[in-house]
């Protein structure tokens, strides 16, 4: 059975930092493209960052230079370091794994940026 379990969300002040982690089990992790998505209330889920099997990364324009995605294939984890957080970053953040037609989602972790 596949599990993607996110952790690290919470409440942070504007300008602060958080580090999200996603622990994967039940998949051959190194074969999966891993991504972080987010969804704010009343909006569609949007792709935030992706890291390929070879370690190449891509980011949505609004987080470039502030967020960094990384993976540890030995630990089956993918992380999202979020710096200089803004109120508009407030959302539920989801971990996503994809390998061809196979794809899985985590349950999400809430990130709230507010003073």
Backbone as JSON, one array per atom type, in Angstrom:
{
  "sequence": "XXXXXXXXXXXXXXXXXXXXXXXXXXXXXXXXXXXXXXXXXXXXXXXXXXXXXXXXXXXXXXXXXXXXXXXXXXXXXXXXXXXXXXXXXXXXXXXXXXXXXXXXXXXXXXXXXXX",
  "N": [[0.85, -1.19, 0.0], [0.49, 2.21, -0.81], [1.84, 5.09, 0.68], [1.98, 8.52, 1.26], [3.22, 10.8, 3.36], [2.9, 13.87, 4.7], [4.61, 16.41, 6.58], [5.45, 19.12, 8.86], [4.08, 21.48, 8.44], [2.38, 24.53, 9.55], [1.83, 27.48, 11.58], [3.18, 30.57, 10.72], [4.95, 33.67, 10.84], [4.82, 36.43, 8.48], [7.6, 36.58, 6.3], [8.95, 34.59, 7.58], [10.16, 31.13, 7.88], [9.57, 27.76, 6.81], [9.88, 24.21, 6.77], [8.84, 21.69, 4.83], [8.21, 18.2, 4.82], [7.99, 15.06, 3.14], [7.28, 11.78, 3.5], [7.66, 8.81, 1.83], [6.24, 5.61, 1.17], [5.91, 2.23, 0.05], [6.36, 2.52, -2.65], [8.72, 2.47, -5.4], [10.76, 4.67, -4.78], [12.84, 6.17, -6.04], [12.23, 6.11, -8.71], [10.23, 7.85, -9.19], [8.87, 10.99, -10.16], [8.74, 13.73, -8.1], [6.61, 16.05, -6.52], [5.44, 19.16, -5.14], [2.31, 20.47, -4.42], [-0.16, 23.05, -3.93], [-3.13, 24.28, -2.33], [-5.27, 26.84, -1.9], [-8.08, 28.15, -0.03], [-11.04, 28.14, -1.98], [-9.73, 28.13, -4.39], [-8.06, 26.6, -7.25], [-6.07, 23.64, -7.1], [-2.58, 24.08, -7.28], [0.52, 23.6, -8.96], [3.57, 23.73, -7.28], [6.34, 23.1, -6.99], [8.73, 20.92, -8.54], [10.69, 17.95, -8.62], [12.78, 15.99, -10.52], [13.58, 12.52, -11.36], [16.28, 12.57, -11.8], [17.07, 14.72, -10.37], [16.65, 17.29, -11.3], [15.09, 20.48, -11.04], [12.07, 22.43, -10.82], [10.07, 25.37, -10.63], [7.1, 27.17, -9.74], [6.49, 30.51, -10.86], [5.98, 32.35, -8.77], [7.29, 31.47, -6.48], [9.94, 31.17, -6.97], [13.31, 31.46, -6.05], [12.65, 31.67, -3.4], [11.65, 29.27, -2.42], [12.79, 25.87, -2.08], [13.13, 22.72, -3.43], [13.95, 19.38, -2.58], [15.32, 16.05, -2.63], [15.74, 12.87, -1.01], [16.82, 9.97, -1.84], [17.69, 7.75, -0.47], [16.34, 7.86, 1.91], [13.76, 7.98, 1.11], [12.38, 10.42, 0.93], [11.0, 13.66, 0.29], [11.57, 17.11, 0.32], [10.5, 20.46, 1.08], [11.81, 23.46, 1.31], [10.87, 26.47, 2.57], [11.23, 29.82, 2.38], [11.16, 33.33, 3.35], [8.38, 33.7, 3.61], [5.05, 34.54, 2.58], [1.81, 36.06, 3.11], [0.17, 35.21, 1.02], [1.1, 32.7, 0.47], [-0.25, 31.01, 2.05], [-1.93, 28.0, 2.4], [-3.12, 24.62, 1.85], [-0.67, 22.22, 1.59], [0.39, 19.74, -0.63], [1.93, 16.62, -1.16], [3.11, 14.92, -4.03], [3.45, 12.11, -6.11], [4.7, 10.73, -9.11], [4.87, 8.39, -11.72], [4.91, 7.65, -14.84], [1.77, 6.48, -15.67], [1.07, 6.07, -13.11], [0.2, 7.61, -10.13], [0.25, 9.36, -7.02], [-1.11, 10.84, -4.06], [-0.46, 12.78, -1.11], [-1.97, 13.47, 2.13], [-2.0, 16.09, 2.76], [-0.78, 19.14, 4.27], [-1.27, 21.87, 6.43], [-0.33, 25.18, 5.82], [0.03, 28.27, 7.22], [0.41, 31.65, 6.86], [0.73, 34.37, 8.68], [0.43, 37.36, 10.61]],
  "CA": [[0.0, 0.0, 0.0], [1.29, 3.42, -0.96], [1.58, 6.18, 1.61], [2.76, 9.75, 1.23], [2.86, 11.47, 4.61], [3.53, 15.19, 4.83], [4.78, 16.99, 7.91], [6.19, 20.37, 8.89], [3.25, 22.66, 8.28], [2.08, 25.25, 10.77], [1.61, 28.92, 11.52], [4.44, 31.31, 10.7], [4.78, 35.09, 10.51], [5.39, 36.84, 7.19], [9.06, 36.64, 6.31], [9.49, 33.41, 8.24], [10.5, 29.94, 7.11], [9.1, 26.44, 7.19], [10.41, 23.11, 5.96], [7.9, 20.58, 4.7], [8.77, 16.91, 4.45], [7.05, 14.03, 2.69], [7.86, 10.45, 3.58], [6.96, 7.89, 0.93], [6.4, 4.18, 1.38], [5.1, 1.43, -0.86], [6.74, 2.77, -4.03], [10.15, 2.54, -5.67], [10.81, 6.13, -4.72], [13.81, 6.79, -6.96], [11.68, 6.1, -10.06], [9.1, 8.77, -9.23], [8.97, 12.44, -10.13], [8.08, 14.2, -6.89], [6.18, 17.44, -6.61], [4.59, 19.78, -4.11], [1.2, 21.3, -4.88], [-0.86, 23.71, -2.84], [-4.48, 24.7, -2.63], [-5.85, 27.81, -0.97], [-9.55, 28.08, -0.06], [-11.7, 28.74, -3.12], [-8.87, 28.14, -5.58], [-7.66, 25.28, -7.74], [-4.75, 23.16, -6.67], [-1.55, 24.51, -8.21], [1.85, 23.02, -8.84], [4.52, 24.66, -6.67], [7.72, 22.72, -7.3], [8.92, 19.54, -8.99], [12.06, 17.45, -8.74], [12.74, 14.79, -11.34], [14.37, 11.4, -10.86], [17.7, 12.93, -11.91], [17.35, 15.84, -9.48], [16.33, 18.58, -11.89], [14.0, 21.12, -10.31], [11.3, 23.46, -11.5], [9.24, 26.09, -9.67], [6.17, 28.18, -10.23], [7.17, 31.81, -10.81], [5.79, 33.08, -7.52], [8.12, 30.96, -5.37], [11.35, 31.1, -7.38], [14.21, 32.22, -5.2], [12.23, 31.59, -2.0], [11.42, 27.86, -2.08], [13.74, 24.91, -2.64], [12.72, 21.33, -3.31], [15.06, 18.44, -2.58], [14.91, 14.67, -2.37], [16.73, 11.96, -0.46], [16.36, 8.66, -2.29], [18.02, 6.75, 0.55], [15.34, 7.95, 2.97], [12.44, 8.06, 0.49], [11.74, 11.66, 1.35], [11.13, 14.89, -0.5], [11.42, 18.25, 1.21], [10.29, 21.77, 0.5], [12.26, 24.54, 2.18], [10.14, 27.68, 2.2], [11.76, 31.01, 3.04], [10.52, 34.61, 3.01], [6.98, 33.37, 3.39], [4.11, 35.64, 2.43], [0.43, 35.63, 3.39], [-0.4, 34.52, -0.14], [1.57, 31.31, 0.47], [-1.16, 30.24, 2.89], [-2.62, 26.96, 1.64], [-2.78, 23.23, 2.19], [0.39, 21.76, 0.71], [0.27, 18.31, -0.89], [3.01, 15.87, -1.79], [2.61, 14.17, -5.19], [4.43, 11.21, -6.74], [4.23, 10.32, -10.43], [5.73, 7.56, -12.57], [4.04, 7.27, -15.95], [0.35, 6.66, -15.35], [0.91, 5.89, -11.67], [0.39, 8.82, -9.36], [-0.27, 9.27, -5.66], [-1.17, 12.09, -3.31], [-0.52, 12.78, 0.33], [-3.21, 13.99, 2.7], [-1.86, 17.53, 2.86], [-0.41, 19.78, 5.53], [-1.67, 23.27, 6.38], [0.64, 26.25, 6.04], [-0.64, 29.55, 7.4], [1.35, 32.76, 7.02], [-0.07, 35.47, 9.23], [0.97, 38.04, 11.8]],
  "C": [[0.89, 1.25, 0.0], [0.85, 4.46, 0.07], [2.54, 7.32, 1.32], [2.31, 10.56, 2.44], [3.64, 12.76, 4.74], [3.63, 15.6, 6.3], [5.49, 18.33, 7.78], [5.37, 21.62, 8.7], [3.01, 23.35, 9.61], [1.82, 26.71, 10.5], [2.95, 29.64, 11.61], [4.14, 32.76, 10.33], [5.33, 35.39, 9.12], [6.9, 37.06, 7.3], [9.72, 35.45, 6.94], [9.73, 32.25, 7.29], [9.82, 28.71, 7.68], [9.75, 25.42, 6.27], [9.39, 21.98, 5.99], [8.66, 19.32, 4.31], [7.66, 15.95, 4.03], [7.79, 12.7, 2.71], [7.02, 9.49, 2.76], [7.25, 6.44, 1.31], [5.5, 3.45, 0.38], [5.38, 1.67, -2.33], [8.25, 2.68, -4.16], [10.47, 4.03, -5.87], [11.7, 6.74, -5.79], [13.29, 6.84, -8.4], [10.57, 7.13, -10.26], [9.55, 10.23, -9.29], [8.14, 12.92, -8.94], [7.78, 15.7, -6.99], [5.47, 17.87, -5.33], [3.55, 20.64, -4.83], [0.65, 22.03, -3.66], [-2.25, 24.15, -3.3], [-4.97, 25.61, -1.52], [-7.37, 27.72, -1.07], [-10.12, 28.79, -1.29], [-10.88, 28.78, -4.39], [-8.59, 26.71, -6.03], [-6.3, 24.91, -7.19], [-3.73, 23.55, -7.73], [-0.22, 23.84, -7.9], [2.81, 24.09, -8.3], [5.95, 24.35, -7.11], [7.78, 21.24, -7.66], [10.4, 19.2, -8.97], [11.99, 16.11, -9.47], [13.58, 13.68, -10.71], [15.86, 11.69, -10.91], [18.07, 14.14, -11.06], [17.13, 17.22, -10.08], [15.09, 19.16, -11.21], [13.3, 22.18, -11.17], [10.33, 24.06, -10.49], [8.23, 26.98, -10.38], [6.79, 29.55, -10.0], [7.08, 32.46, -9.43], [6.64, 32.62, -6.35], [9.59, 30.87, -5.73], [12.21, 32.0, -6.51], [13.84, 32.18, -3.73], [12.08, 30.15, -1.53], [12.49, 26.99, -2.73], [13.25, 23.5, -2.37], [13.95, 20.44, -3.37], [14.52, 17.05, -2.29], [16.07, 13.88, -1.81], [16.25, 10.55, -0.8], [16.68, 7.55, -1.28], [16.97, 6.71, 1.66], [13.91, 8.0, 2.44], [11.67, 9.3, 0.93], [11.96, 12.77, 0.32], [10.79, 16.04, 0.43], [11.13, 19.51, 0.41], [10.68, 22.81, 1.54], [11.61, 25.82, 1.69], [10.64, 28.85, 3.04], [10.99, 32.25, 2.6], [9.04, 34.41, 2.73], [6.09, 34.6, 3.41], [2.7, 35.16, 2.76], [-0.2, 34.86, 2.23], [0.12, 33.09, -0.32], [0.68, 30.41, 1.33], [-1.98, 29.27, 2.05], [-2.39, 25.61, 2.33], [-1.79, 22.76, 1.14], [0.34, 20.23, 0.62], [1.52, 17.78, -1.57], [2.41, 15.01, -2.9], [3.75, 13.35, -5.77], [3.88, 10.72, -8.07], [5.31, 9.51, -11.15], [4.85, 7.02, -13.68], [2.59, 7.52, -15.57], [0.07, 6.46, -13.87], [1.14, 7.23, -10.97], [-0.34, 8.71, -8.03], [-0.19, 10.64, -5.0], [-1.07, 11.82, -1.8], [-1.81, 13.42, 0.81], [-3.17, 15.5, 2.88], [-1.46, 18.0, 4.25], [-0.68, 21.28, 5.39], [-0.49, 24.18, 6.67], [-0.12, 27.56, 6.11], [0.41, 30.62, 7.69], [0.55, 33.99, 7.45], [0.64, 36.07, 10.43], [-0.08, 38.08, 12.91]]
}
